Amino acid sequence: MAGRIAFQGEPGAYSHEACRQARPDMEAVPCRTFEDAIELCRTGDADLAMLPVENSTYGRVADIHSLLPGSGLRIVDEAFVRVHINLLAVPGTPLSAVKAAMSHTVLLGQCRDFLRAHGLRAVTGADTAGSAKIVAEKGDPALAALASELAGEIYGLDVLAREIEDQANNTTRFLVMARAADLARRADKMMTTFTFRVRNIPAALYKAMGGFATNGVNMTKLESYMVGGSFTATEFYADIEGHPDDAPVARALEELAYFTSSMNLLGVYPADRQRG
């Protein structure tokens, strides 16, 4: 498949790696923000957008869930990318010379043990590959970056330590977004993602979830976030196993609709093989 896929960050970001892994034949286009990546896809300047939603060590990526419902895009695929964190420095730098490590706050939180063990001060950067770019530009041996090996290759940095993440299974889940929804059953195991708001009645969420339990539908994620700057307006984001055409899923969604004031289907897509 030819075309362009947008991602947030500088070249060499983990989102760039995700693009290479999931869509190796497409041109990966860097964007300054998640909103920029979404807009590039929404306007047709890119065919797809690659967005990180959660990390197995750090948790969910801030802002993404609130951006998805109003993005105008639909989820067409997911990708699980193993995140290997590396300490990168200007060529010829010994590890003993490094005093601080720069990276995105999410990545800094994924290798606390290594930083503590080596007495390295954490410096917050805009993103991972951007931090590698800054380290290369500054040329200061005392400042290193925490990023991918791809970033090291792009910006000409040495790898002083490989795979220093705290958790051996450190993985980020990405969603591949497109302008048009693809609701076809493209695999044996499918996922369905949607957002909803419950009606203002007692135990509304409990009642809304009842249909998934009674129909044996596995809900792999349920998260809430406030909308419209209100403490009382809450939207829920959910991932379930199955396709809307599956009888148990169809019954569960029908029951959900009865107890909700709105529901937005964000995507139907094949489950990544790493789900097990």
C-alpha positions as CSV (number, residue, x, y, z in Angstrom):
1,M,0.0,0.0,0.0
2,A,1.5,3.3,-1.1
3,G,0.7,6.6,0.6
4,R,1.6,8.7,3.7
5,I,1.1,8.0,7.4
6,A,1.4,10.9,9.9
7,F,2.8,10.6,13.4
8,Q,3.6,13.0,16.2
9,G,7.3,13.7,17.0
10,E,10.6,14.1,15.3
11,P,12.0,11.5,12.9
12,G,13.2,8.6,15.0
13,A,10.3,8.8,17.5
14,Y,8.7,5.5,18.7
15,S,5.7,6.5,16.7
16,H,8.0,6.6,13.7
17,E,9.1,3.0,14.6
18,A,5.4,2.0,14.8
19,C,4.8,3.4,11.3
20,R,7.7,1.4,10.0
21,Q,6.5,-1.7,11.7
22,A,2.8,-1.5,10.8
23,R,3.0,0.2,7.4
24,P,6.6,-0.3,6.1
25,D,5.7,0.6,2.5
26,M,4.2,4.0,3.4
27,E,6.0,7.4,3.8
28,A,6.1,8.4,7.5
29,V,5.4,12.1,8.0
30,P,6.5,13.8,11.2
31,C,4.1,16.3,12.9
32,R,4.6,18.7,15.8
33,T,1.5,17.6,17.8
34,F,-1.1,14.9,17.9
35,E,-3.6,17.5,16.6
36,D,-1.4,18.2,13.6
37,A,-1.1,14.5,12.8
38,I,-4.9,14.1,13.0
39,E,-5.4,17.2,10.8
40,L,-3.0,16.0,8.2
41,C,-5.0,12.8,7.8
42,R,-8.4,14.5,8.1
43,T,-7.6,16.9,5.3
44,G,-6.2,14.2,3.0
45,D,-2.6,15.3,3.1
46,A,-1.9,11.9,4.7
47,D,-3.7,8.6,4.2
48,L,-3.4,7.4,7.8
49,A,-2.4,8.7,11.3
50,M,-0.5,6.6,13.9
51,L,-1.5,7.6,17.4
52,P,-0.2,6.1,20.7
53,V,-2.9,5.5,23.3
54,E,-1.3,3.6,26.2
55,N,1.9,2.1,27.5
56,S,2.1,-1.0,29.6
57,T,4.4,0.7,32.1
58,Y,3.3,4.3,32.2
59,G,-0.4,4.0,31.4
60,R,-2.5,5.9,29.0
61,V,-1.1,8.7,26.8
62,A,-2.6,12.0,28.0
63,D,-5.1,13.8,25.7
64,I,-5.5,11.1,23.1
65,H,-8.8,9.6,24.3
66,S,-10.4,13.1,24.4
67,L,-9.0,13.9,20.9
68,L,-10.4,10.8,19.2
69,P,-14.2,11.4,19.3
70,G,-13.9,14.8,17.6
71,S,-11.1,13.9,15.2
72,G,-13.3,12.9,12.3
73,L,-11.2,9.8,11.9
74,R,-11.9,6.1,12.5
75,I,-9.7,3.3,13.9
76,V,-8.8,0.8,11.2
77,D,-6.0,-1.1,12.9
78,E,-3.9,-1.4,16.1
79,A,-0.2,-2.0,16.6
80,F,1.7,-3.1,19.7
81,V,5.3,-1.9,19.6
82,R,7.9,-3.1,22.0
83,V,9.6,0.0,23.4
84,H,13.3,-0.5,23.9
85,I,14.8,2.6,25.7
86,N,18.5,3.4,24.9
87,L,20.9,6.0,26.4
88,L,22.3,8.0,23.5
89,A,25.2,10.5,23.7
90,V,27.5,12.4,21.4
91,P,30.1,10.2,19.8
92,G,33.1,9.2,22.0
93,T,31.3,9.9,25.3
94,P,31.9,7.4,28.2
95,L,28.9,6.6,30.4
96,S,30.8,8.1,33.4
97,A,30.7,11.6,31.7
98,V,26.9,11.7,31.5
99,K,25.2,13.7,34.2
100,A,21.7,14.1,32.9
101,A,19.3,12.4,30.5
102,M,16.7,14.1,28.4
103,S,13.5,12.6,27.1
104,H,9.7,12.9,27.0
105,T,8.2,12.6,30.5
106,V,6.5,9.3,29.6
107,L,9.8,7.7,28.8
108,L,11.6,9.2,31.8
109,G,9.0,7.3,33.9
110,Q,9.8,4.0,32.2
111,C,13.5,3.8,33.2
112,R,13.6,5.3,36.7
113,D,15.7,2.4,38.0
114,F,18.5,3.0,35.5
115,L,18.6,6.7,36.1
116,R,18.7,6.2,39.9
117,A,21.4,3.6,39.7
118,H,23.7,5.8,37.6
119,G,22.8,9.1,39.4
120,L,21.5,10.7,36.2
121,R,19.2,13.8,36.5
122,A,16.0,13.6,34.4
123,V,15.5,16.4,32.0
124,T,12.0,16.7,30.4
125,G,12.0,17.2,26.6
126,A,9.2,17.7,24.2
127,D,9.5,14.2,22.8
128,T,12.0,11.3,22.6
129,A,13.5,11.8,19.2
130,G,13.4,15.6,19.7
131,S,15.6,15.1,22.8
132,A,18.1,13.1,20.7
133,K,18.2,15.9,18.2
134,I,18.9,18.5,20.9
135,V,21.6,16.3,22.4
136,A,23.3,16.0,19.0
137,E,23.0,19.8,18.4
138,K,24.4,20.8,21.8
139,G,27.3,18.4,21.6
140,D,27.6,18.3,25.4
141,P,28.9,14.9,26.7
142,A,27.2,15.6,30.1
143,L,23.8,15.5,28.4
144,A,22.4,12.3,27.0
145,A,19.0,11.3,25.5
146,L,16.7,8.4,26.1
147,A,15.3,7.3,22.8
148,S,15.2,4.6,20.2
149,E,18.2,3.2,18.3
150,L,16.6,4.6,15.2
151,A,16.9,8.1,16.7
152,G,20.5,7.4,17.4
153,E,21.1,6.4,13.8
154,I,19.3,9.5,12.4
155,Y,21.1,12.0,14.7
156,G,24.5,10.4,14.8
157,L,24.6,9.5,18.5
158,D,26.4,6.6,20.2
159,V,24.4,4.0,22.2
160,L,25.9,3.9,25.7
161,A,23.3,1.5,27.2
162,R,20.7,-0.6,25.4
163,E,17.2,-1.7,26.6
164,I,17.3,0.1,30.0
165,E,13.5,0.1,30.5
166,D,12.3,-0.9,34.0
167,Q,9.9,-3.5,32.6
168,A,11.0,-6.3,30.3
169,N,7.6,-6.2,28.5
170,N,7.5,-2.5,28.1
171,T,5.0,-2.0,25.1
172,T,3.1,0.8,23.6
173,R,-0.3,0.3,21.9
174,F,-0.9,2.5,18.8
175,L,-4.1,3.1,16.8
176,V,-4.0,3.5,13.1
177,M,-6.6,6.1,12.0
178,A,-8.2,6.8,8.7
179,R,-10.8,9.2,7.3
180,A,-13.2,6.3,6.3
181,A,-14.3,3.5,8.6
182,D,-13.7,-0.1,7.6
183,L,-16.3,-2.2,9.2
184,A,-15.5,-5.4,7.4
185,R,-14.6,-8.5,9.3
186,R,-10.9,-8.7,8.3
187,A,-9.7,-11.3,10.9
188,D,-11.0,-14.0,13.1
189,K,-10.4,-11.9,16.2
190,M,-11.8,-8.4,15.9
191,M,-11.9,-5.4,18.3
192,T,-14.6,-2.7,18.6
193,T,-13.9,0.7,20.1
194,F,-16.5,3.3,21.1
195,T,-17.3,6.2,23.4
196,F,-20.5,6.8,25.2
197,R,-22.2,9.0,27.8
198,V,-24.7,7.5,30.2
199,R,-28.2,8.9,30.9
200,N,-28.7,10.8,34.1
201,I,-30.4,8.0,36.0
202,P,-29.4,6.0,39.1
203,A,-26.8,3.3,38.5
204,A,-26.7,4.2,34.8
205,L,-23.1,2.9,34.2
206,Y,-23.8,-0.3,36.1
207,K,-26.9,-0.9,34.0
208,A,-25.2,0.1,30.8
209,M,-22.4,-2.5,31.4
210,G,-24.8,-5.3,32.3
211,G,-25.4,-6.3,28.7
212,F,-21.7,-7.1,28.1
213,A,-21.6,-9.4,31.2
214,T,-24.8,-11.2,30.4
215,N,-23.8,-11.7,26.7
216,G,-20.3,-12.9,27.5
217,V,-18.6,-10.0,25.7
218,N,-15.1,-9.2,27.0
219,M,-14.4,-5.6,27.7
220,T,-10.7,-5.1,27.6
221,K,-10.7,-1.3,28.5
222,L,-13.1,1.1,30.1
223,E,-11.9,4.6,31.0
224,S,-13.6,7.9,31.9
225,Y,-12.7,11.5,31.3
226,M,-14.4,14.8,31.9
227,V,-15.7,16.8,28.9
228,G,-16.6,20.4,28.4
229,G,-14.8,21.6,31.5
230,S,-17.5,20.1,33.7
231,F,-17.2,17.9,36.8
232,T,-20.5,16.3,36.0
233,A,-20.2,15.6,32.2
234,T,-18.3,12.4,31.8
235,E,-17.5,10.4,28.7
236,F,-16.5,6.8,28.7
237,Y,-14.0,5.1,26.3
238,A,-14.3,1.3,25.8
239,D,-12.6,-1.5,23.9
240,I,-14.4,-4.8,23.5
241,E,-13.5,-8.1,21.8
242,G,-15.7,-8.9,18.9
243,H,-17.5,-7.4,15.8
244,P,-20.8,-5.5,15.9
245,D,-22.3,-8.2,13.7
246,D,-21.6,-10.9,16.3
247,A,-24.9,-11.7,18.0
248,P,-23.6,-11.3,21.6
249,V,-22.0,-7.9,20.7
250,A,-25.1,-6.7,18.9
251,R,-27.2,-7.5,21.9
252,A,-24.8,-5.8,24.3
253,L,-24.6,-2.7,22.2
254,E,-28.4,-2.6,21.9
255,E,-28.7,-2.7,25.7
256,L,-26.0,-0.1,26.1
257,A,-27.9,2.3,23.8
258,Y,-30.9,2.1,26.1
259,F,-29.0,3.5,29.0
260,T,-26.8,6.1,27.2
261,S,-27.5,9.6,25.9
262,S,-24.9,9.3,23.1
263,M,-22.6,6.7,21.6
264,N,-19.8,7.1,19.0
265,L,-18.4,4.1,17.2
266,L,-14.7,4.9,16.8
267,G,-13.6,1.8,14.9
268,V,-13.8,-1.9,14.2
269,Y,-10.4,-3.5,13.5
270,P,-8.4,-6.7,13.7
271,A,-6.9,-7.5,17.1
272,D,-3.1,-7.3,17.1
273,R,-1.4,-10.7,17.4
274,Q,0.3,-9.6,20.6
275,R,-3.0,-9.6,22.4
276,G,-2.6,-13.4,22.7
